[in-house]
Amino acid sequence: MRCPTCDHDNIQGVDLCEHCGMDLAGLDFEAWGVDPEDPILVRKLGEIPLKAALTLDRKATVGEAIELMRQFHEGCVFVLDDDGALEGVVTERDITARVAAPGRDPEHTTLESVMTPNPVTLTASDPLAFALFRMGVDGYRHLPVLSGERLAGFLSVRTVLEVLHSA
């Protein structure tokens, strides 16, 4: 099985890439009844129009995040540290479960107190199949895509549906 990250040819059935350590569990396309050479599945994320990421500092309030998401019709805000590196993500689900349900004031609740820290990330060289796997197995609706150490944009379920529809 070829690793979607480094293209190393691994022994069939291994869970981790022997070269880069990438998690390969569940990426056995034949077991899914899917053609692993399907052009849409092997398409690199860098070839897909990513959405521009909405970003805020960890000290910003949930109220600011809500306004930004409302203004741009997005379901998440990415939290950057002082150097501009990705630190976390705050989604509509986070706001519902960690702010609204317990009755916290969005104007006095910081993003760092409700964000999901160290989110799973993808790279521009990852194939669409890997993003679909992460979305399906882990339940993510928004996946940040990095270019080096910087946030290049994000892949949303809506974007994936648009790509699949246009194929």
C-alpha positions in Angstrom: 0.0 0.0 0.0 1.4 3.4 -1.0 1.5 6.1 1.7 -0.6 9.1 0.6 1.8 11.4 2.3 5.3 10.3 1.2 4.4 7.7 -1.5 6.4 5.0 0.2 5.4 1.5 -0.9 4.5 -0.3 2.3 3.6 -3.9 2.9 -0.1 -4.5 2.5 -2.0 -4.4 5.8 0.4 -2.2 7.9 -1.2 0.4 10.0 1.7 2.9 9.9 3.9 4.0 7.0 7.3 2.5 7.5 8.9 5.7 6.1 7.1 8.7 7.6 4.8 7.1 10.3 1.6 8.2 8.6 -1.5 6.4 9.9 -2.6 4.1 7.1 -5.4 2.2 9.0 -8.5 2.3 6.9 -6.9 3.4 3.7 -7.1 0.0 2.1 -9.2 1.1 -0.8 -9.7 -2.4 -2.2 -11.4 -3.4 1.1 -13.8 -0.5 0.6 -14.6 -1.8 -2.9 -13.1 1.4 -4.3 -10.6 1.7 -7.2 -7.4 3.1 -5.7 -6.5 4.6 -9.0 -9.7 6.6 -9.4 -8.5 10.0 -10.6 -10.7 11.9 -8.2 -9.5 10.0 -5.1 -5.8 10.4 -5.9 -6.2 14.1 -6.7 -4.0 16.2 -4.4 -5.6 18.7 -2.1 -3.3 21.4 -3.6 -5.2 20.9 -6.9 -8.6 21.6 -5.2 -9.8 25.1 -4.5 -9.5 25.4 -0.8 -11.6 27.7 1.2 -9.9 30.7 2.8 -9.6 30.2 6.5 -11.1 32.6 9.0 -8.6 33.2 11.7 -8.5 34.8 15.1 -6.1 35.0 18.1 -6.6 32.7 21.1 -7.6 35.7 23.2 -10.4 36.7 20.9 -13.9 36.0 22.2 -16.4 33.5 21.1 -18.7 36.5 20.3 -16.1 37.7 17.8 -15.8 34.2 16.3 -19.6 33.9 15.9 -19.8 37.3 14.2 -17.0 36.4 11.8 -18.6 33.0 11.0 -22.0 34.7 10.5 -20.5 37.4 8.2 -18.7 34.9 6.0 -21.2 32.0 6.2 -18.6 29.5 7.5 -18.8 26.9 10.2 -15.4 27.4 11.9 -12.7 29.7 12.9 -9.0 28.7 13.1 -7.0 29.9 16.1 -3.5 31.1 15.4 -0.7 31.6 17.9 1.4 34.8 18.1 3.7 33.6 15.3 0.8 32.7 13.0 1.0 29.0 13.4 -2.2 26.9 13.8 -3.1 26.3 17.4 -6.7 25.2 17.4 -10.1 25.4 15.8 -13.5 26.5 17.0 -16.5 25.1 15.2 -20.3 25.6 15.5 -20.3 22.3 17.4 -17.8 23.6 19.9 -19.8 26.8 20.5 -23.0 24.8 21.0 -21.5 22.2 23.4 -19.0 24.4 25.2 -20.6 27.8 25.3 -24.3 27.7 24.6 -25.2 24.5 26.5 -23.5 25.4 29.7 -24.8 29.0 29.5 -21.4 30.8 29.1 -21.3 34.4 27.9 -19.8 34.4 24.4 -18.6 38.0 24.9 -16.5 37.0 27.9 -15.4 33.5 26.8 -12.1 33.3 25.0 -11.4 31.0 22.1 -8.5 29.3 23.9 -11.0 28.1 26.6 -13.3 26.4 24.1 -11.2 25.5 21.0 -10.1 22.1 20.0 -6.3 22.3 20.3 -3.9 20.8 17.9 -6.4 19.8 15.2 -5.7 17.1 12.7 -4.2 18.7 9.6 -3.7 17.8 6.0 -1.1 19.0 3.5 -1.4 20.1 -0.1 0.2 16.8 -1.2 -2.4 14.6 0.6 -4.9 12.9 -1.7 -8.6 13.6 -1.5 -9.1 10.0 -0.4 -7.2 10.7 2.8 -9.4 13.7 3.5 -12.5 11.7 2.9 -11.2 9.0 5.2 -10.6 11.5 8.0 -13.9 13.2 7.5 -15.8 9.9 7.5 -14.0 8.0 10.2 -13.3 10.9 12.6 -16.4 12.9 11.9 -14.6 16.2 10.8 -16.5 18.7 8.7 -13.6 21.1 8.4 -10.0 20.1 7.9 -7.1 22.6 7.9 -4.6 22.3 5.1 -1.1 23.4 5.8 1.6 24.6 3.4 4.8 24.0 5.5 3.9 25.3 8.9 1.3 27.9 7.7 -2.4 27.5 7.2 -3.1 27.5 3.5 -6.8 27.2 3.8 -9.3 24.4 4.7 -11.3 21.7 3.2 -15.0 21.5 4.1 -17.5 18.8 3.5 -19.2 21.3 1.1 -16.0 21.7 -0.9 -15.6 17.9 -1.2 -19.2 17.6 -2.4 -18.6 20.3 -5.0 -15.5 18.5 -6.2 -17.2 15.1 -6.4 -20.2 16.6 -8.2 -18.0 18.3 -10.8 -16.1 15.0 -11.5 
